[in-house]
Amino acid sequence: MADYNRLKNILLDLQANRKKQESSPVGDTISQKRALVEDMFNYLDINIDGHLDSPELAQFTKNEELNEHFLDCSMGDLLRFDDYNMDGYLTLPELYTAFQVVQLTLDQNKEVSVTTVTVGLSTVLTCAIHGTLRPPIIWKRNGVILNFLDLEDINDFGEDNSLYITKVTTIHMGNYTCHAYGYEDLYQTHILQVNVPPVIRVYPETQAQEPGVSASLKCHAEGIPNPKITWLKNGIDIMPKLSKQLTLIANGSELHISNVRYEDTGAYTCIAKNEVGVDEDISSLFIEDSARKTLANILWREEGLSVGNMFYVFSDDGITIIQPRECEIRRQIKPSERILTSYEEMCRQTEGDPDQLCLWSSAINVREKYIFVSQPNQNRVLIIDIPMQKVKQTIQVDPYPAKLLYDKSHDQVWILSWGDINKSHPSLQVISEASTGEGLHIIRTDFKDVDDLFIPPTNLIINHIRFGFIFNKSKPLIHKIDLETVTEIKTISLKNTSCIPMNMAYSHLGGYYFVQCKANNSLTTLSQVIIDSVTDTIIGVNGDITGTPYVSSDGRFLVSTDAVNGQIRVQTITFQGEIKLIYDLQTNLQISDVTFQSSFTESNQYYIYAASHLQTDVLFVELSSGRVDMLKNLKDPVAQKNWPWNEKNRIIKDSGLFGQYILTPAKDSLFLINGRQSVLHCEVSGIRRGNTVVWVGEV
C-alpha cells in the first residue's frame, strides 16, 4: 500500500507539472488537488466516454514510460483498489475518492444518533455525512462491512445510501457506523435500541387450597424496557388491600397470601406493562374444604401433581420419578419393566452380569408429552409417555446415540450417534413431528465428522429458532445449518483465531454466539470467540475470558466457568447490545455444570448454582450482588471415566421457570436443593449414576 500511495503521488506530480506549463491553479489546497484530479481524469480518458478502463490506464503507462517508478504497483491497481462498485471502470467520483479530495462534513451534534424501534417493525438509518460529490456510504456493524453481504434483513441501502432494516428483532440492537468510502476517519455512530412488548407466564394457572394455609401466585414477565407488574382480583386493583396477609414479592412477580380464607377465592390477573405494550394472564385460586372435591381440586391435587412438577431421573436402576417438595419417589420403573408396544424389557441384561443395569446417555422433554431418552449400548431411543408414566415404544437409531437435542420450533428431535465408543463413525439423525408420538420416522442427514450440535434455546420473547450449528472438535470451523430443511447454509471459519470450538451459548440481545475455544494442542486455553448472528462473522474475542459459556434464559447474563483455574466471570448484555463485565469470582472448584434460577427477591435477576467435576460442594452465587455461598458435603460425583458421554460428569438441573428446587446427582444418590432458601433440601439414596435428568413441569 505504501508503493500504491507513492504511485498516486507521482501521478499528482505529473499532472501538476503539466498544469504549470499552462497556468497555475488558484484556490485552497483541497480545491487545487480536486482540480488536478479532474484534469488527470480528462487526460487519461482518451475516448472521452466518462470512464477509465484498463486499456486507457495501460496506454498512459506506455506513453509516460514510468514503469520503473512504481515498483510492484501499476496503473491497473487504481481499478484493483478504488473501483468502488467493481464494474471494471473508474468514474470521476471514484477517482476523487481514490485521491481523497472530497470535502465532507458531519454536524457535531449528530456524531452519535439514537434510534428506538419496536420489535417487528422496520427502520431506516440515514447517514448525516454531507459533501459535494460525497462517495458512497459504507455501513458497519461490529466492525463488519454490511454493504456487500447480501443480508436477508439488511438488504437495501437506497439511493441516499441509508441503511434499511426490515422486521427488526432483538438481534439487531447495537451500534452501526457509517462513513464515506475512502474517508474512514469521519464517521457517524447509530445506536439502535429495540423495544419489546411484555410477554408473561403465570403459575399456577389453577390451584385449590384449604382454609388456613398460604398460597402463592407467580407471574414472570419479560420485555424491553423491563415491564412493571400489577395485580387485579376479579378485575379490581389489589394494591389498596396489601397487608400482612396479602404481600407482593420481587417487584410484584409473586403475590403471597398467608392464612387463606374462603373470600380469597377468585381470578387474579397479572398485568405487565411497558412503554410499548401490555400483556396479562389469570391465575385462579379456589379455597375449599378438603372434603369437597370440586373440578379445580381434582385438577390441582390429583392430575397435576401425579405426573407433572417432577424430576425424571435415569440411572443404573431404571427410571425414578421424584416429587421434589416432599422428596418423594412417586414411581420407580425397573430395568425389567416391559415396553408397551414391543413387550421387550426396558434394559437388557448383559451376559455374565448378575445385575440388570440400564445405560443412558441423554434425555429431553418434548412439550411435556413425552421424554425421549437414548440407550447407547442398545442403539435405540426410548419414548416415555408422561401422562401414563410408562415406556411407550422404542426407535432404532445409528449405533451409540450419545446426545439428543429438541428443536421446539420445528418439533424435531436431533440424535447424535458416535458409531462406537471411540466416536469413529459419527452421524446425525432427525425425528420429525416428535410431539405426536405416533408414526415417527427418522431422517438421515449427510453431515460428516460431527462431534457436537448446538441449537439455541427459545424463551418467552424468542419463540422460533431457524438455525443450528455443528462442529468437529479437531477443526477450526462451525457449520451453520437450516433446522427446517436440515441442510448446511454456510461454514464459519475460526482459523484466524486458532479456535477449535468446544461449546457454544447464545444471547438474542445483540445476537451474540459465544464460543468456547481450545487450541490444536488442547493444552492452551484460548479466549472465547464472539460471532455476530446478523452477519455470521467473527467480531473478535470476548476479552480475556476463557471457559464454558452459559447464558440466562432472558439472554441478559453470561456466566463463563474455567474448570482449569476455577475462575467464574459474570458479564451482562445490556438492552443496547453491549457486553459488560460485572465481576470475577475465584473458586477452588473445577466446575462441571451451571444452572440459572430466577431470583425470589428481585425481578429480572438470577441466582446460579454450580456443581464440581471432583468436589462434593455446590456453589451458589446471587448475580445482582455477587454474594457467594457454598453448600457442602454432598458426596462424590460419578467419576469421569464412568461418564463418557460428555464432560459434565456431575450435572445440576433446575425445575423450570417457577421452580424452587435444584437437583444434582452423586455417585449413588441424588441431592435436592431448596433454591428459595439456598439450603440442602434432602438426599435420595440408592440411585446409582443418575446423571441423566429431565424436569417435567405442569402437564
N, C-alpha and C positions, 0 to 999 in steps of 0.2 A: 504493500500500500504506500510505503514511502516513495518507491520508484514511480508509482502511478501519480502521486501528488506532484512529483518533480516533473513528470510529463506535462501535467496541466499547467504548471508554472511556466514551462518552456513555451507552450502554446500561447499563453498570455503575452509573454515577452515578444514572441514573433509578431503577434498582432499589434502590440504597442509600437514596435519598430516600424511596422508597415504604416501605421497611422501617423507617426511623426513625419513621414515623408509627405503627408498630405496636409494635415493641420492638427494642432494639439487639442485634445479633448478638454472640456471645461466642466466644472461642477464638483460635487463631493466624491469621495473615494469609491463608494458603492455605485454611484451613478456612472463614474468613469469605467469601473470594472464591467458594469452591465453593458455599456456601450461597446466595450471591447469584445465581449462575448457575442453580442448581436452581430457586430461586423465579422467576427470569426465565423459565425454560423452562415452568414451570407457568402463569405469567401469559400467555405467548404461545400456549400450546396450548389454544385456545378450545374445540375439540371433545373435548378430553381423550382423544385416541387414542394418545398417546405419540409423536407425530410432529409436527414443524413443517413445514407446506407453504407454498408461495408465497402463497396467499390469506391465510393467517394472518399471515404477515410483512407483507403489504401492508396488512392491516386495522390492525395495530399502528401503522404509519407514519401512516395516516389518523387514527387516534384521537389520537395524541400530537401531530400537526401539527408534526413536527420536520424536514420536508424541507430547510429552509434550513441546518440544522446539518451535513448530510452531504456538502456539496459535490458531488463526482462519484460518491459512493457511495450505495447504497440497501440496505434490509434484504435485498433479494434477493441481495446479494453474500455473505451468510452461506452461501447454497446454492452459490454460484459457487466460493467458496474453501475451504469447510470441510465440504462434503458428501463425506466420505472415500470412501464406496462408490458415489457418483454415482447414487443411486436416486431423487433428486428430493425427498428428505425429510431433515430433521435430527433425529437422536435425541439424547437427553440426553448419552451419552458423546461424541458428535461436538461438542456444544456445550461440554462440559468441555474437549475438546481445543482448540477454537477460542479459548477464553479461558485456556488453559494453566493449569489448576487441578488437574491430577492430580499427585500426589507419586510420583515414580519413583526407584528405587534400582538401583545396579549395584555389586556387590562389587568392591573394588579389584583383588583377585587374579584377577578374571575379565574385566578390561578387554581383555586380549588372550588369545585361545584358539587353540591349535594343534591341527588335526585332520589325521591322516595316513590316507590310504586307498589301497588298491591299485587300479590301473587296471582298469576293467571292472566294479567293484563300485559299489554305491550308498552314499550317505552323507546324514546329516541334520545340519544346523547349527541349534542351538537358541539363541535369544536370551536372555541372562541378565538382561535389564532387567525389573524387577518393580514392581508398584504396584497399588493398588486402582483398578479401572476403567481399567487401562492401555489406551491407544489401540492400534489395530492397529500391527503392526511393519512398518517399511519396510526392505527389504534392498537394498543397493547393491553393485555390483562396478565397480571403477574409476570411481566417482562416478556410475554409471548406475543408476537405479531399476529393479529386476528385477520388481517385483510385477505390473505391468500389461503385460509384454512377450509373454506367452503363448509362452514358450520351450519347445522340444521336450524339453530335458533338465533344465530347472529349471521345473517346471510345477505344483507343489503346495506351497502354503505351510501347509497343515494348520490344524486348529483352534487349535493353540497358536502359530501364526504361525512355525513352523520352516521352514527352507529345505531342500527335498528336491532332491538332485542324483542323477539316475539315470544309470547307466553312465558313471561318471567317466572322463575321459581327461585327457591332459596339458594340454589347452587350459583345463581348469577350475582348474588351480592358480593361486594368488594370494590376494589379500586380499578379504574380504567384510565389510561393516559392516552393523550393524542398529541402528535407533533407533525409538523410538515416534513415531507420526505427530504432527507438531507440536512435537517435542522433539529437534531435531537436535543440540543441544549435548551430550546424553548418549548416547553410542554405544559399542557393543562391536565390536572387530575380530576376525574369524576368519581365521586363516591356514590355507589348505587346501594341504597337501602331497600330491603324488600319486607313489606308488612304482610302478615298472615292473620286472617280472622281466627278467632278461637275455635279449638276443637276439644270436646270434653268427653270423659267417661265417668259414670258414677258406679259406686259399688256399695252394697249390693243393689241390684235393681229392685228386689223384693226381699223383705225379711219379716219374720214373725217372732216376737219376744213376749215373755211373760211379765206381768207387772213386778216392779221392784228391781229388775236387772238394769244394766246400762246398755245403750245401743249407740253405734257409730255409723254415720253415713259419710261416705268419702266421695270427693269429686276431684279428678285430676284434669287440669286444663293446660293446654299448650297453645301458644300463639305468639306473634311478634307485632307490637311490644307485648310483654307479659300481661296476660288478662287479669282483671280484677274479678273476684268471685263473690257473689251474693246468693242468699238462700231465701226461698219463699216456702211457707207451709200452707197448702191448699190455696195458693195464689196470694197470700198476704206476707209481707216482709216480716221476717222473724227478728230483725235487729233490735227493735224496741223490747223484745221479750227475753233478750240474753240475760242469763242469771247463773247461779251456781249449778242449777240443773241443766241449763242449756248453754253450751260454750262452743266457740269457734276456735279451731286449732290450725296452725300452719297457714296463716293468712286466708282462712276460710276454706281451705282444702278439706277439712274434716269438721263435721257437725257432730258434737258429742252430747248425748242426752243421758244423764245419770238418773237412776231410780225412776224408770219409765212408768207412766200411768196410762190408763185407758184413753184419756183425751189426747195423748201424744200420737195416736193413730192418725195417719194422714199421708198425703202425697207431698214430698219435699222436693222442690225444684231447685236445682243448682243452675245458676246463670253466670256465664263467663263472658266478659265484655272487654274489648279494647277499642282503639280509635277506628278500626276498620271493620268491625263486625261483632256479632254476638252468637253464642250457642247455648243451648240449655238441654237438660235431661232430668228425668224424675227418678227418685229413689223412694219406694213405698215402704212404710213401716206400719205393721199391724201389732197391736198389743192385745193379747188374748190369753185367756186361761188355757193351760196346757190340756185340759180335758176336752176343749172344743177344737176339733181338728178341721179347721177351715182349709180352703184350697191353698191359701198362702202358706199356712202352716205345713201342709203336706209337701208343697214345692220346696220350701226352705229347709225343713228339718229332714225330710226323708230322701227325696231325689237329689237335691243339690249337694247334700253332704255325703251321700253314699258313694258317688263316683267322682265328683269334682272337688277342687281345692285339696288336691293330694299330690304327693311326690310318688312317682313310679320309679322304683329302684331295680336295676337289672344287675344281678350278682351271680356268683357261682351257684347259689342255691335257688335260682329261678327269678321270679318277679315278686317284689314286695311292695305293696301299696300302703303308704303311710299317711295318716291324717296328722299333720304336724302339731296342731293346737293341743291335742290330748296325747301326743306321742304314741298314737295307737296304730298298730298294724291292722288295717281293715281287711286285707286279703293277702294270702300267700299262694302264688301259683308255682307249684313244684315242677322240677325238671321233667318229671314223668307224666305231667298232665297232658291230655290229648288235645290236638288241634282240631277245631270243629269240622273243617271241610275234608281233611285228609285222614284224620284219626291217627296220625303219627304222634309220637311223643315229642314234647316241645324241645327237649335237648337229648340228643342221642348219647348213649353210654359208650365211652371209649373202651376198646378191648384192653384187658389187663388192668383196668382202673376200677377198683371196687366202688368208688363214689361216682354217682351220676351228676356231673357238673355241667353248668352252662358256660358258654364263652360268648361274650358280647363285645362289640366294638363301638357302636354309635346308635343313638336313638333320637327321633324327632317327633314333635307333636304336630299333627295335621288337623288344624281347625277344631280342636277339642273333640274330634270324632274318632280319630284313630291315632295309634302310635305305631310308627314304622321303626323296627329295630333290626340291626344286622347281626347275623351269626357267621363270623368269618370262616370258621372251620367246617361249616355245613353249606357254604356257598349260597346262602339264601337270606332273604329279608322276611321277618315275621310281621304280620299285621294284627295289632291288638285292637279289638272293638272296645272303646272306652265305656259307653253306657252298659255293655254286657260284662265288662271286665274279664273278657276271655280272648284267647288267641284264636283269631278267626281263620286265617289262611297263611300260606307261605308263597313267596315268589322266588324262583330260582334265578340267580344272577351270576355274573362272572366270578371266578374264584377269588376268595379273600376280600369280601366287601369290608372296607375299613372305615369309611366315612359316609354319612348321609347328611344331605342339606335339603331343606324345604324351601322352594321358591313359591312363596304365598301368592305373589302377583299372577302367576300362571298355573297355580295348583299343580306343581311338578315336584317330584322327589328325585334328587340327583344322587347317584350311587357311585362312589369312587372305590374301585376294586384294585387290589395290588397284583393279582395273579398268583402270588405266593408270598410267604412271609418276608422274602428279600426284595419285594416290590419289583420283580423283574419283568412283569407284563402288565403295567397299569392300564386301566380302561375306565371310561365314564359311560354310564347308562342313565337313562331318564325314564321315570314312570310318570305318565301324564294322567290328568284328571284324578289325582291321588285321593281327594276327599270323597269321591263317590264310593270307593271301596269295592266296586263291582267291575268285573271285566277288565281288570287292569292289564295293560300291556307295556312292554319295555321298548324304548327307542335306543338303538345303539349309536353312539357318536363316533366321529372319526378322529377325535383328539388323541395325539400320541404323547408318550412320556409325561403323563400328567402326574404331578406329585401332590398338588393341592388345588382346591377350588374355593373361591370366596364369592359369596352373594351378599351384597349389602342388606341390612335388615330394614324392614318397614317400621314406621312409627305412626303416631296419631296424625302428623302433618304429611308425611310422605307415605302414601299407601300403595304406590306402584313402583316397582323396580324393573328397569329394562335390561340392564347389563350385569354380567358376572365376569369373573376373572380367573384365569387358570395360570398356574406357574409350575415350573420344574425347578427343584432346589439345587440344580447344578448349572443353570443358565441365567445370565443377567437380562431377563426379559419377562414380560407379562402379556398374556393373550387376552384381549377383550372379546367377550362373546355376547351375542344376542340371545337372551334366555328364551324368547318366544320361538325363534326359528332354529335354535340350537346350532348356530354357525358362528365361526370366527369372523370378527369385523376388522380387527387390526392387531398388530403387535406393537407394544410399547417397549422400546429398548431402554435398559438401565445400564448399558455398557459404560457410558461416560461417568457414571457414579460408582462403577465397580460393584454394583449392588446385586446380589443374588437373593431374591425375595424369600422370606420365611413365613411372614404373617402380614395380614392387612387389616385395617379398620377404616371406617368411613364416617364423615360428618357431612350432612346435607347443608349445613351452614357454610357457605362458600364453596361447597362441592369438593372437599379435600379427601383424597385417599392417602393414608399414612402406611408406609411400607416398612416393615422391619427387615433389615438387611444383614447379610453376612458376606464376608469376602470368600474368595475361592479356597483359601487355606482353612476356612471355617474357624480359625483361632482369633482372627482380627475382628473386633467389634466395630461396626460401622454405624454412622448416624442414620436415623430414619430418613427415607426419601418421601417427598410430598408430590403427588400427582394431582393436577387440576382436572376435574371431571368435565369441565366445559370444553377444554382444548385437548384432553388426553395427553398432556405434555408434562414432563418433569419440570417443576418450577423451583427445585432446589432441595436442600436438606433441611430437616427440622432442627436447626441449630446444632447443638452437640448432643441431642437427645438420642439415646440408644434404647434397645429393648423392645418388648412386645407392646403394641398399642391397643388400648381398649377405649371405646367411645360410649358415653352415656346415651340412653335411648333418645333423648331430645337433641343429640348432636352437640351439646354445649360444653362438655368436658372431655378432655383427652388425658388418660392416665397411662403412662408408659413405665413398664417394670423391667428392670435389667436383672436377670437371675444371677449374673456373674458377680456384679458388685453390690447387689442388694438395694440399688437406688430406685426410688419411685419419683417420677417427675409429673406434676399436675399442671396441665395447661387448660385455658378456656378459649373457646372460639366465640367471638362476640357477634352481635347481630349485624355488625358491619363486615363480618367475614375475616376479622383479624385474629391471628393465633398469638396468644399471650401466655407467658409462663407465670403461674401463680406462686408455686414454691416447689422446693426439692425436699424429699424425705430420705434419710439414710437409715436403712434397716440391716439387720444381720440375717434376713430371711432370703432364701432362694425361692422367689415367688413362682408358683406353678400356675395359678389361675386367679382371676379377679372377677367380682360381680358388683354391680351398682344396685343401690336401693334408694328409693325416694325418701327424702328426709321427712320425719314425722313432726318436725317443729317449724320448718321453713318451706314455703312453696318454691318450686323450681330449683331445689337444691338436692344434693345426693350425699349418701354415705358410700364408701366402698369397703368390701371385705376381701381379703386376700389370703389364699392358702399356700403352703410351702411345699416344695418338692421333697424336703428331707425332715423338716422340723414339725413338731406337734402343735405349734402355736398358730392362731389365726389373727391376722392384723385387721384392725378397724380404723378407718380414717373418716372424719367429718370434713368433707371437702371445703365447706364455706369457711371454716375456722382453722383447718389443719390439725385439729385435735386428734391425737393418736391414742389408741388403747390396744391391749393385747389380750386375747382370750387364750389362756394357757392350758397345756397338758391335755390335748385332745387325742392322743395316741398316734402311733406312726402311720404314715400313708402307705398305700400299695407301693411296693418297690418298682422303680422304673423298668427294671428287667422283666417284671411281671405285667407291665402295661406297655406293649409295643406300639399301640395304635396312634399315639400322638405324644407330645412332650408333656401333656398335662396328666401326670400320674396321680395328682390329687385335684379334683375339680371342686368348685364351690358354686352352688346353684341357688338362685333366688326364687321367690314364689310369686312372680308376676308383678304387675303394676301396683297392686294394692296389698300385696302380701307382706307379712312382717317376719316370716320365718326363712332362714337360710340353712341349706343342708350341705355338709361336706363329709365325704366318706373317709374312714380309716381302713387299715388293712382288713380287719374283720368286724367292723361295726360302723354305725352311722352316727354323726353328731348333728343335732339341730340347735340352731342359734336363734334366740329371740332378738330380731333386729331392732325392735322398738326400744328395748332396754339395753341392747348390746351386751347380753349375757348368754351363757350356755344354757340352753333350754332342757335338753335331755340327751341321753345316749341310747341308741337302739342296737343291742349287741347281737352277735351271731350272724351277721350278714357279711360274707367274705367277698372282697374285691367288687364292692358295689359302686364302681366308678363310672357307671352309665346311668344318668338320672334325667327324668323328664318331669316337668311340672305341668299338671293339668288344672286349669282354672275352673270357672263356673261352666257347667255343662247344661 
